[in-house]
Amino acid sequence: MTKEEVAACLGQHRGVAHIPSPHSLSALLCKSHSIIVIGKKQVENIVGAKSKHALYDIDREVVLHKSEIKYIREPSTMTPKEKATSLKCECGRTRIFPPNSDECLSCARTGV
């Protein structure tokens, strides 16, 4: 999805108190090592001008199931309780480690 499509999807879900702007979403998506750009999509704005926007997706080699998303989240997107349980991996990323693991999910799956 593009950042605008992500913002629209968040707007449809109940429980999302504050919907981030496309610009702040772009910053969050670019920061995460498990979010990858998979291509570009041509988008037309209200006045007819066309531009290309990046298409983002989760790195499917790292995240195999929806329940694993909590293990790839950045500290800026964690709840205070999640931040308290997060640890710094030897790769330098602060993450919640999967059960019975001494490294982050990215390191465990990619073999880094």
ROMIKOL-626734 format. One record per atom (N, C-alpha, C): residue number from 1; residue in three letters; atom name; x, y, z. Coordinates in steps of 0.001 Angstrom, whole numbers, plus 500000, padded with zeros to 6 digits. Each point is the difference from the previous one (the first is absolute). Layout:
+-----+-----+----+--------+--------+--------+
|   k |   r |  a |      x |      y |      z |
+-----+-----+----+--------+--------+--------+
| NUM | ala | CA |      X |      Y |      Z |
...
+-----+-----+----+--------+--------+--------+
END
This chain:
+-----+-----+----+--------+--------+--------+
|   k |   r |  a |      x |      y |      z |
+-----+-----+----+--------+--------+--------+
|   1 | met |  N | 500834 | 498819 | 500000 |
|   1 | met | CA | 499166 | 501181 | 500000 |
|   1 | met |  C | 500878 | 501244 | 500000 |
|   2 | thr |  N | 499456 | 501067 | 499480 |
|   2 | thr | CA | 500687 | 501280 | 500091 |
|   2 | thr |  C | 499734 | 500572 | 501383 |
|   3 | lys |  N | 500737 | 501047 | 500366 |
|   3 | lys | CA | 499793 | 500600 | 501320 |
|   3 | lys |  C | 498594 | 500580 | 500135 |
|   4 | glu |  N | 499420 | 500493 | 498914 |
|   4 | glu | CA | 498634 | 500525 | 500043 |
|   4 | glu |  C | 498986 | 498882 | 500229 |
|   5 | glu |  N | 500250 | 498834 | 499386 |
|   5 | glu | CA | 499119 | 498848 | 500192 |
|   5 | glu |  C | 500104 | 499460 | 501423 |
|   6 | val |  N | 501197 | 500042 | 500574 |
|   6 | val | CA | 500177 | 499582 | 501393 |
|   6 | val |  C | 499223 | 500930 | 500923 |
|   7 | ala |  N | 500074 | 501311 | 499770 |
|   7 | ala | CA | 499277 | 500966 | 500822 |
|   7 | ala |  C | 498486 | 499785 | 499888 |
|   8 | ala |  N | 499505 | 499732 | 498795 |
|   8 | ala | CA | 498570 | 499748 | 499807 |
|   8 | ala |  C | 499573 | 498720 | 500714 |
|   9 | cys |  N | 500826 | 498978 | 499957 |
|   9 | cys | CA | 499703 | 498731 | 500670 |
|   9 | cys |  C | 499956 | 500192 | 501516 |
|  10 | leu |  N | 500938 | 500778 | 500536 |
|  10 | leu | CA | 500000 | 500287 | 501433 |
|  10 | leu |  C | 498752 | 500781 | 500403 |
|  11 | gly |  N | 499546 | 500884 | 499124 |
|  11 | gly | CA | 498808 | 500795 | 500280 |
|  11 | gly |  C | 498732 | 499170 | 500096 |
|  12 | gln |  N | 499991 | 498845 | 499357 |
|  12 | gln | CA | 498824 | 499131 | 500024 |
|  12 | gln |  C | 499941 | 499113 | 501234 |
|  13 | his |  N | 501107 | 499852 | 500712 |
|  13 | his | CA | 500037 | 499131 | 501170 |
|  13 | his |  C | 499615 | 500769 | 501252 |
|  14 | arg |  N | 499171 | 499400 | 500787 |
|  14 | arg | CA | 499687 | 500589 | 501302 |
|  14 | arg |  C | 501150 | 499689 | 500942 |
|  15 | gly |  N | 500212 | 500856 | 500946 |
|  15 | gly | CA | 501089 | 499793 | 500942 |
|  15 | gly |  C | 501249 | 500778 | 499639 |
|  16 | val |  N | 500048 | 500569 | 498807 |
|  16 | val | CA | 501141 | 500831 | 499620 |
|  16 | val |  C | 499624 | 501435 | 500364 |
|  17 | ala |  N | 500589 | 500480 | 501077 |
|  17 | ala | CA | 499628 | 501312 | 500519 |
|  17 | ala |  C | 500481 | 501139 | 499113 |
|  18 | his |  N | 501206 | 499866 | 499475 |
|  18 | his | CA | 500586 | 501077 | 499203 |
|  18 | his |  C | 500548 | 499400 | 498708 |
|  19 | ile |  N | 499488 | 500451 | 498881 |
|  19 | ile | CA | 500465 | 499513 | 498703 |
|  19 | ile |  C | 501176 | 500867 | 499554 |
|  20 | pro |  N | 501179 | 499395 | 499808 |
|  20 | pro | CA | 501155 | 500795 | 499584 |
|  20 | pro |  C | 499835 | 500540 | 498581 |
|  21 | ser |  N | 500641 | 501111 | 499746 |
|  21 | ser | CA | 499973 | 500574 | 498655 |
|  21 | ser |  C | 500838 | 499119 | 499075 |
|  22 | pro |  N | 499762 | 500092 | 498695 |
|  22 | pro | CA | 500833 | 499219 | 499067 |
|  22 | pro |  C | 501497 | 500287 | 500142 |
|  23 | his |  N | 500360 | 501246 | 500350 |
|  23 | his | CA | 501420 | 500331 | 500154 |
|  23 | his |  C | 500608 | 499309 | 501223 |
|  24 | ser |  N | 499273 | 499996 | 501128 |
|  24 | ser | CA | 500539 | 499321 | 501183 |
|  24 | ser |  C | 499978 | 498487 | 499800 |
|  25 | leu |  N | 499009 | 499488 | 499270 |
|  25 | leu | CA | 499975 | 498571 | 499671 |
|  25 | leu |  C | 501201 | 499626 | 499142 |
|  26 | ser |  N | 500338 | 500841 | 499058 |
|  26 | ser | CA | 501148 | 499753 | 499137 |
|  26 | ser |  C | 501276 | 499906 | 500829 |
|  27 | ala |  N | 500142 | 500875 | 500982 |
|  27 | ala | CA | 501182 | 499976 | 500865 |
|  27 | ala |  C | 500046 | 498708 | 500810 |
|  28 | leu |  N | 498861 | 499575 | 500527 |
|  28 | leu | CA | 499945 | 498753 | 500771 |
|  28 | leu |  C | 500298 | 498782 | 499127 |
|  29 | leu |  N | 499431 | 499972 | 498807 |
|  29 | leu | CA | 500189 | 498861 | 499113 |
|  29 | leu |  C | 501447 | 499897 | 499526 |
|  30 | cys |  N | 500633 | 501120 | 499745 |
|  30 | cys | CA | 501386 | 499980 | 499523 |
|  30 | cys |  C | 500981 | 499623 | 501104 |
|  31 | lys |  N | 499645 | 500248 | 501264 |
|  31 | lys | CA | 500869 | 499690 | 501126 |
|  31 | lys |  C | 500107 | 498506 | 500260 |
|  32 | ser |  N | 498929 | 499280 | 499784 |
|  32 | ser | CA | 499957 | 498589 | 500352 |
|  32 | ser |  C | 500787 | 499154 | 499008 |
|  33 | his |  N | 500825 | 499102 | 500532 |
|  33 | his | CA | 500792 | 499109 | 499153 |
|  33 | his |  C | 499160 | 498874 | 499419 |
|  34 | ser |  N | 498813 | 499764 | 500562 |
|  34 | ser | CA | 499152 | 498902 | 499527 |
|  34 | ser |  C | 498900 | 500466 | 499063 |
|  35 | ile |  N | 499974 | 501298 | 499689 |
|  35 | ile | CA | 499079 | 500548 | 499014 |
|  35 | ile |  C | 500833 | 500306 | 498759 |
|  36 | ile |  N | 499585 | 499464 | 498861 |
|  36 | ile | CA | 500787 | 500177 | 498788 |
|  36 | ile |  C | 499158 | 500667 | 498911 |
|  37 | val |  N | 500672 | 500707 | 499111 |
|  37 | val | CA | 499342 | 500598 | 498843 |
|  37 | val |  C | 499996 | 498946 | 498901 |
|  38 | ile |  N | 498798 | 499691 | 499485 |
|  38 | ile | CA | 499890 | 498941 | 498996 |
|  38 | ile |  C | 499725 | 500532 | 498604 |
|  39 | gly |  N | 499896 | 501306 | 499868 |
|  39 | gly | CA | 499752 | 500574 | 498684 |
|  39 | gly |  C | 499457 | 501411 | 500111 |
|  40 | lys |  N | 499462 | 500478 | 498911 |
|  40 | lys | CA | 499417 | 501349 | 499932 |
|  40 | lys |  C | 498617 | 499909 | 499378 |
|  41 | lys |  N | 499141 | 500927 | 500368 |
|  41 | lys | CA | 498643 | 500061 | 499467 |
|  41 | lys |  C | 499742 | 501429 | 499553 |
|  42 | gln |  N | 499452 | 500171 | 498803 |
|  42 | gln | CA | 499689 | 501341 | 499510 |
|  42 | gln |  C | 498677 | 500452 | 500621 |
|  43 | val |  N | 500039 | 501163 | 500635 |
|  43 | val | CA | 498844 | 500549 | 500698 |
|  43 | val |  C | 499669 | 501355 | 499405 |
|  44 | glu |  N | 498718 | 500255 | 499821 |
|  44 | glu | CA | 499551 | 501287 | 499471 |
|  44 | glu |  C | 499346 | 500785 | 501134 |
|  45 | asn |  N | 500417 | 501275 | 500169 |
|  45 | asn | CA | 499396 | 500798 | 501058 |
|  45 | asn |  C | 498739 | 500705 | 499496 |
|  46 | ile |  N | 499419 | 500853 | 500814 |
|  46 | ile | CA | 498711 | 500633 | 499712 |
|  46 | ile |  C | 500025 | 500837 | 498721 |
|  47 | val |  N | 501109 | 500690 | 499755 |
|  47 | val | CA | 500073 | 500873 | 498825 |
|  47 | val |  C | 500493 | 499280 | 498752 |
|  48 | gly |  N | 500251 | 498696 | 500119 |
|  48 | gly | CA | 500383 | 499222 | 498829 |
|  48 | gly |  C | 501482 | 499755 | 499821 |
|  49 | ala |  N | 500820 | 500557 | 500884 |
|  49 | ala | CA | 501444 | 499769 | 499900 |
|  49 | ala |  C | 500310 | 498569 | 500438 |
|  50 | lys |  N | 500887 | 499348 | 499269 |
|  50 | lys | CA | 500355 | 498621 | 500309 |
|  50 | lys |  C | 501392 | 499939 | 500617 |
|  51 | ser |  N | 500126 | 499115 | 500983 |
|  51 | ser | CA | 501301 | 499765 | 500614 |
|  51 | ser |  C | 500092 | 498538 | 500394 |
|  52 | lys |  N | 501219 | 499539 | 500231 |
|  52 | lys | CA | 500211 | 498617 | 500400 |
|  52 | lys |  C | 500245 | 499936 | 501501 |
|  53 | his |  N | 499267 | 499090 | 500650 |
|  53 | his | CA | 500141 | 499802 | 501436 |
|  53 | his |  C | 500515 | 498595 | 500257 |
|  54 | ala |  N | 500818 | 499860 | 501024 |
|  54 | ala | CA | 500565 | 498695 | 500349 |
|  54 | ala |  C | 498918 | 499071 | 500532 |
|  55 | leu |  N | 500121 | 498712 | 499669 |
|  55 | leu | CA | 499127 | 498958 | 500531 |
|  55 | leu |  C | 500783 | 499257 | 501077 |
|  56 | tyr |  N | 499440 | 499938 | 501216 |
|  56 | tyr | CA | 500663 | 499379 | 501132 |
|  56 | tyr |  C | 499369 | 498648 | 500311 |
|  57 | asp |  N | 500820 | 499088 | 500522 |
|  57 | asp | CA | 499512 | 498697 | 500456 |
|  57 | asp |  C | 500913 | 499522 | 501121 |
|  58 | ile |  N | 499512 | 499043 | 500764 |
|  58 | ile | CA | 500798 | 499374 | 501044 |
|  58 | ile |  C | 500959 | 499022 | 499326 |
|  59 | asp |  N | 501201 | 499905 | 500521 |
|  59 | asp | CA | 500966 | 499045 | 499475 |
|  59 | asp |  C | 499491 | 498592 | 500319 |
|  60 | arg |  N | 499489 | 499320 | 499003 |
|  60 | arg | CA | 499349 | 498698 | 500178 |
|  60 | arg |  C | 500998 | 498886 | 500317 |
|  61 | glu |  N | 501291 | 500253 | 499874 |
|  61 | glu | CA | 501000 | 499014 | 500407 |
|  61 | glu |  C | 500218 | 500034 | 501509 |
|  62 | val |  N | 499690 | 501142 | 500613 |
|  62 | val | CA | 500166 | 500154 | 501445 |
|  62 | val |  C | 498683 | 499709 | 500719 |
|  63 | val |  N | 498912 | 500600 | 499549 |
|  63 | val | CA | 498704 | 499842 | 500654 |
|  63 | val |  C | 499179 | 498971 | 499227 |
|  64 | leu |  N | 499751 | 498878 | 500648 |
|  64 | leu | CA | 499261 | 498921 | 499355 |
|  64 | leu |  C | 498525 | 499972 | 500390 |
|  65 | his |  N | 499653 | 500629 | 501128 |
|  65 | his | CA | 498618 | 500000 | 500481 |
|  65 | his |  C | 499688 | 501348 | 500643 |
|  66 | lys |  N | 498737 | 500373 | 499948 |
|  66 | lys | CA | 499547 | 501283 | 500540 |
|  66 | lys |  C | 500370 | 500178 | 501477 |
|  67 | ser |  N | 500027 | 498922 | 500752 |
|  67 | ser | CA | 500312 | 500076 | 501433 |
|  67 | ser |  C | 501464 | 500376 | 500262 |
|  68 | glu |  N | 500854 | 499929 | 498982 |
|  68 | glu | CA | 501418 | 500318 | 500171 |
|  68 | glu |  C | 500322 | 501477 | 499793 |
|  69 | ile |  N | 499030 | 500790 | 499622 |
|  69 | ile | CA | 500239 | 501422 | 499738 |
|  69 | ile |  C | 500522 | 500714 | 501240 |
|  70 | lys |  N | 499550 | 499602 | 501176 |
|  70 | lys | CA | 500464 | 500674 | 501220 |
|  70 | lys |  C | 501508 | 499846 | 500213 |
|  71 | tyr |  N | 500616 | 498997 | 499387 |
|  71 | tyr | CA | 501431 | 499777 | 500171 |
|  71 | tyr |  C | 500868 | 500842 | 499063 |
|  72 | ile |  N | 499391 | 500702 | 499047 |
|  72 | ile | CA | 500787 | 500821 | 499065 |
|  72 | ile |  C | 499757 | 501490 | 500192 |
|  73 | arg |  N | 499129 | 500351 | 500938 |
|  73 | arg | CA | 499641 | 501411 | 500158 |
|  73 | arg |  C | 501136 | 500823 | 500588 |
|  74 | glu |  N | 500080 | 501229 | 499547 |
|  74 | glu | CA | 500985 | 500955 | 500502 |
|  74 | glu |  C | 499570 | 500494 | 501388 |
|  75 | pro |  N | 500940 | 500407 | 500852 |
|  75 | pro | CA | 499636 | 500514 | 501322 |
|  75 | pro |  C | 499032 | 501193 | 499947 |
|  76 | ser |  N | 500071 | 500801 | 498944 |
|  76 | ser | CA | 499108 | 501163 | 499894 |
|  76 | ser |  C | 498549 | 499601 | 499769 |
|  77 | thr |  N | 499749 | 498748 | 499612 |
|  77 | thr | CA | 498631 | 499539 | 499774 |
|  77 | thr |  C | 499535 | 499014 | 501073 |
|  78 | met |  N | 500832 | 499762 | 501024 |
|  78 | met | CA | 499643 | 499069 | 501080 |
|  78 | met |  C | 499220 | 500704 | 501092 |
|  79 | thr |  N | 499191 | 499220 | 500703 |
|  79 | thr | CA | 499316 | 500509 | 501190 |
|  79 | thr |  C | 501028 | 500070 | 501129 |
|  80 | pro |  N | 499714 | 500756 | 501070 |
|  80 | pro | CA | 500949 | 500044 | 501121 |
|  80 | pro |  C | 500300 | 498614 | 500580 |
|  81 | lys |  N | 499014 | 499124 | 500059 |
|  81 | lys | CA | 500209 | 498643 | 500520 |
|  81 | lys |  C | 500934 | 499206 | 499086 |
|  82 | glu |  N | 499826 | 500174 | 498682 |
|  82 | glu | CA | 500867 | 499313 | 499042 |
|  82 | glu |  C | 501432 | 500533 | 500081 |
|  83 | lys |  N | 500135 | 501317 | 500166 |
|  83 | lys | CA | 501341 | 500584 | 500118 |
|  83 | lys |  C | 500736 | 499450 | 501211 |
|  84 | ala |  N | 499249 | 499780 | 501096 |
|  84 | ala | CA | 500623 | 499487 | 501220 |
|  84 | ala |  C | 500530 | 498576 | 499815 |
|  85 | thr |  N | 499377 | 499213 | 499138 |
|  85 | thr | CA | 500438 | 498614 | 499776 |
|  85 | thr |  C | 500961 | 499861 | 498822 |
|  86 | ser |  N | 500242 | 501089 | 499276 |
|  86 | ser | CA | 500885 | 499921 | 498836 |
|  86 | ser |  C | 501465 | 499964 | 500440 |
|  87 | leu |  N | 500815 | 499411 | 499156 |
|  87 | leu | CA | 501431 | 499862 | 500261 |
|  87 | leu |  C | 500783 | 500449 | 498773 |
|  88 | lys |  N | 501247 | 500346 | 500217 |
|  88 | lys | CA | 500866 | 500381 | 498882 |
|  88 | lys |  C | 500687 | 498744 | 499473 |
|  89 | cys |  N | 499825 | 499746 | 498718 |
|  89 | cys | CA | 500613 | 498840 | 499352 |
|  89 | cys |  C | 501450 | 500337 | 499654 |
|  90 | glu |  N | 500795 | 498972 | 499720 |
|  90 | glu | CA | 501395 | 500258 | 499636 |
|  90 | glu |  C | 500131 | 500713 | 498659 |
|  91 | cys |  N | 498923 | 500004 | 499190 |
|  91 | cys | CA | 500022 | 500748 | 498738 |
|  91 | cys |  C | 499793 | 501494 | 500240 |
|  92 | gly |  N | 499646 | 500385 | 501233 |
|  92 | gly | CA | 499827 | 501406 | 500342 |
|  92 | gly |  C | 498553 | 500449 | 500067 |
|  93 | arg |  N | 499065 | 499148 | 499594 |
|  93 | arg | CA | 498580 | 500366 | 500017 |
|  93 | arg |  C | 499370 | 499652 | 501343 |
|  94 | thr |  N | 499111 | 500868 | 500459 |
|  94 | thr | CA | 499240 | 499732 | 501220 |
|  94 | thr |  C | 498684 | 499382 | 499588 |
|  95 | arg |  N | 499754 | 498774 | 500438 |
|  95 | arg | CA | 498815 | 499245 | 499597 |
|  95 | arg |  C | 499498 | 499148 | 501153 |
|  96 | ile |  N | 498754 | 499551 | 499878 |
|  96 | ile | CA | 499481 | 498955 | 500872 |
|  96 | ile |  C | 500490 | 498694 | 499391 |
|  97 | phe |  N | 500658 | 499188 | 500793 |
|  97 | phe | CA | 500518 | 498732 | 499488 |
|  97 | phe |  C | 498900 | 498945 | 500016 |
|  98 | pro |  N | 499989 | 499121 | 499008 |
|  98 | pro | CA | 499053 | 498881 | 500017 |
|  98 | pro |  C | 500259 | 499108 | 501220 |
|  99 | pro |  N | 498994 | 499242 | 500440 |
|  99 | pro | CA | 500207 | 499110 | 501149 |
|  99 | pro |  C | 501160 | 499033 | 499756 |
| 100 | asn |  N | 500779 | 499769 | 501043 |
| 100 | asn | CA | 501137 | 499063 | 499977 |
| 100 | asn |  C | 501055 | 500370 | 498955 |
| 101 | ser |  N | 500188 | 501290 | 499771 |
| 101 | ser | CA | 501003 | 500453 | 499043 |
| 101 | ser |  C | 500886 | 501055 | 500649 |
| 102 | asp |  N | 501262 | 500015 | 499628 |
| 102 | asp | CA | 500927 | 501003 | 500526 |
| 102 | asp |  C | 500402 | 501016 | 498945 |
| 103 | glu |  N | 499218 | 500066 | 498907 |
| 103 | glu | CA | 500230 | 500992 | 498955 |
| 103 | glu |  C | 498669 | 500430 | 499408 |
| 104 | cys |  N | 500018 | 501117 | 499272 |
| 104 | cys | CA | 498770 | 500508 | 499399 |
| 104 | cys |  C | 499543 | 499092 | 498859 |
| 105 | leu |  N | 498757 | 500142 | 499602 |
| 105 | leu | CA | 499426 | 499152 | 498947 |
| 105 | leu |  C | 500744 | 500169 | 498681 |
| 106 | ser |  N | 500408 | 501223 | 499684 |
| 106 | ser | CA | 500740 | 500253 | 498750 |
| 106 | ser |  C | 501298 | 499214 | 499959 |
| 107 | cys |  N | 500749 | 500012 | 501097 |
| 107 | cys | CA | 501276 | 499265 | 500057 |
| 107 | cys |  C | 499751 | 498490 | 499952 |
| 108 | ala |  N | 498962 | 499545 | 500700 |
| 108 | ala | CA | 499702 | 498568 | 500027 |
| 108 | ala |  C | 499608 | 499475 | 498621 |
| 109 | arg |  N | 499244 | 500799 | 499237 |
| 109 | arg | CA | 499519 | 499523 | 498699 |
| 109 | arg |  C | 501003 | 500199 | 498875 |
| 110 | thr |  N | 500775 | 501067 | 500065 |
| 110 | thr | CA | 500919 | 500271 | 498896 |
| 110 | thr |  C | 501383 | 499421 | 500250 |
| 111 | gly |  N | 500254 | 499561 | 501229 |
| 111 | gly | CA | 501289 | 499386 | 500320 |
| 111 | gly |  C | 501128 | 500990 | 500128 |
| 112 | val |  N | 499672 | 501253 | 500299 |
| 112 | val | CA | 501030 | 501040 | 500130 |
| 112 | val |  C | 500725 | 499849 | 501315 |
+-----+-----+----+--------+--------+--------+
END
